[in-house]
Amino acid sequence: MNPPVDPDVRPRGDGEALLARRMIITSGVAALAAVGAAAASSAAFGPASTLSLLPDGASPPVAPVPTGSAPKNTPVPTTPTPSATPTNPPSTKSPTVGVNPPTTQDSRSPATANPPADRDQSYANPGAGTGTTPRADTPSAAKPATKSTPQKGSSAPEVVSTGVADNDQTHAHLLSRATFGPRSSDFADISTLGIDKWLGAQLAPSSIADPDGTAAWAAFPLAKLSIAKVRSSVKQYSWEAARETGQATLAAQIFSKRQLFEVVVDVFSNLLNVTTPSDSVWATAPDYANTVIRANALGTYAEMLHSAIRHPAMLTYLNNEQSNKANVNENLGRELLELHTLGVASGYTEDDVRNSAMILSGRGIDYDTREFRYWPERHFVGPVATSFFTDENATADGGLAVGDRFVSVLAHHPATAANVVRKLAVRFVSDSPPQGLLDRLAQVYLDNDTAIIPVLKELFASDEFWSAVGEKARRPLEDAVGAARAVGAAPSDKLADGAKNLYWVLQNLGHAPLTWTPPNGFPDVIGAWLSASQTVGRWNMHRGLAGGWFKGLTPPAKLSEQLAPTAGQTNSQWIDSISEHMIGRPLSDTHRAVLLSYLDADGSAEAEAGDAWQVPALAALVLDSPYFQLR
């Protein structure tokens, strides 16, 4: 077969490419769904065994789910230490804290009908919201949690012990979840280090040399500026710095070797969402991303929450700078309870929302500098009481300290633990993570003063994680970044152009980083992203990335050169080499036959060197398939 004379003519025509996509996806969905459902027991990961993908037609085993012990009430610290030192001394009266909600709910409570814990749970379980749901404020522990000293992305690798055998299958599963998409170098790194050492290094990101990640941020200099420097660098209300923050985030996701850190940053960017860019955060978005989310992603949630509820980006995004004692704005007070801490199903009431807003009144900004400022004259003074916190709130000057104590109690509340660990489990395990795992993770969160690293270590050592093969699907962001990494995109002097181009593609797909408009962050389950237009948009994106059409997101050598048939290689072997490069494994016999049909080639015949021009189309078909889309 000869390549087309005109280089702009697409290989074999768009019609045949579309047909091949339909064939490989149709034939692959059932098999890959079976792989996704294949939950190998913990014994399957013993030293003498492997996690094998199912052959065609095989029935998957059913994974045992560890059973938990009876739920236990967990005391809440009554005097947690805020991460930020209040500018005013705390009042002498200590707040009264209780772990249990009122026995009677306010009729306006959003939790009266036992709704899903959050929007993701609603998407993942359309029938959720009926019947009895275990209370989030009484997590159980299926096994004793190990308490460790909280770390904040330390420079020394953490000690991690997963108890999992090192083999190609376990490596592939971990890389599919703990990265935005593995490169061939990631497979080499984890094979050299082993799972435990690789995870330990990823949990200490500063221990990993990361010149490509540094180059990604350097390509967007406005994204690293302080509030003051943004104000002096761009016109007032310009979105330039805020938009560069999202584009730099995307570039880091593509190029950084600190992949687990970038994935965790994405989780918390959505949990504490501030729409970027937008008018309210034109000067403050870079500082919010860097000093609130990125600085605390592997620290403690309490510190991250304290930083967020004092940051001008969050305060203006949720209108708290407009709140005053005469006219309390409830936006931040409500979202703090509903999204950032307890969760909609925890049982808080509308009175709790009102009191939360009154406690936070006075937190605003200096309108000249755009920096945080507490305005005592705007703070509501008088007793405040929620179902879990009370304070005399006796003085305006002491109002900031009251708010800090309130935020600390919320950060350490068992319902917050349940909410935070669910976000992590949904990202790393499945759209509907097992309750036993959530209970154990919540206990680890509470036992370790809200530290994130111990939660991640417990998660990655769990049977539930290792048996959840193929139970997550790529959203547009993971699809785009994973595809760019799969084709081997390398940093160049066009890096910024490449990231910007992909950013606009993701904008059209509804998933450019940090751009979600409502305060609840991007949904993290596949039910929110299923549509025909999404599918076609992704296919086009794969075609562009594999074909090298995104300048700045191309590999050092064209795929058609890297993956050209070698002497003596059969067509089947050639397709396997392309698949291995793109997804780290060969296709099944059935699915390889689909691509052979696309080539109109005999699998046992020697591949022709002149067919190298077909590589981008074949690579794109692999990215279109469930082999890549399920992770």
Sequence and secondary structure as in RCSB ss.txt:
>XXXX:A:sequence
MNPPVDPDVRPRGDGEALLARRMIITSGVAALAAVGAAAASSAAFGPASTLSLLPDGASPPVAPVPTGSAPKNTP
VPTTPTPSATPTNPPSTKSPTVGVNPPTTQDSRSPATANPPADRDQSYANPGAGTGTTPRADTPSAAKPATKSTP
QKGSSAPEVVSTGVADNDQTHAHLLSRATFGPRSSDFADISTLGIDKWLGAQLAPSSIADPDGTAAWAAFPLAKL
SIAKVRSSVKQYSWEAARETGQATLAAQIFSKRQLFEVVVDVFSNLLNVTTPSDSVWATAPDYANTVIRANALGT
YAEMLHSAIRHPAMLTYLNNEQSNKANVNENLGRELLELHTLGVASGYTEDDVRNSAMILSGRGIDYDTREFRYW
PERHFVGPVATSFFTDENATADGGLAVGDRFVSVLAHHPATAANVVRKLAVRFVSDSPPQGLLDRLAQVYLDNDT
AIIPVLKELFASDEFWSAVGEKARRPLEDAVGAARAVGAAPSDKLADGAKNLYWVLQNLGHAPLTWTPPNGFPDV
IGAWLSASQTVGRWNMHRGLAGGWFKGLTPPAKLSEQLAPTAGQTNSQWIDSISEHMIGRPLSDTHRAVLLSYLD
ADGSAEAEAGDAWQVPALAALVLDSPYFQLR
>XXXX:A:secstr
    SSTTS TTHHHHHHHHHHHHHHHHHHHHHHHHH    GGGGSTT       TT                  
  SS   SS  SS   SS  EE SS  SS  TT TTTT   SSHHHHHH TTTTSS    TTS   SS       
 SS SS          SHHHHHHHHHHHSSS  HHHHHHHHHH HHHHHHHHTSGGGS  HHHHHHHHT GGGG 
 HHHHHHHS TT  HHHHHHHHHHHHHHHH S HHHHHHHHHHHHHT   SS GGGTTTHHHIIIIIIITTTTSB
HHHHHHHHHT HHHHHHTTGGG BTTB   HHHHHIIIIISS TTS   HHHHHHHHHHHTTEEE TTT  EEE 
GGGS  S EE SSEEE    STTHHHHHHHHHHHHHTSHHHHHHHHHHHHHHHT SS  HHHHHHHHHHHHHTTT
BHHHHHHHHHTSHHHHT TT  B  HHHHHHHHHHHTT    TTHHHHHHHHHHHHHHTT  TT   STT    S
GGGS  HHHHHHHHHHHHHHHTT STTS  SS HHHHT   TT BHHHHHHHHHHHHHSS   HHHHHHHHHHHT
  TTSB  GGGGGGHHHHHHHHHHSHHHHB 
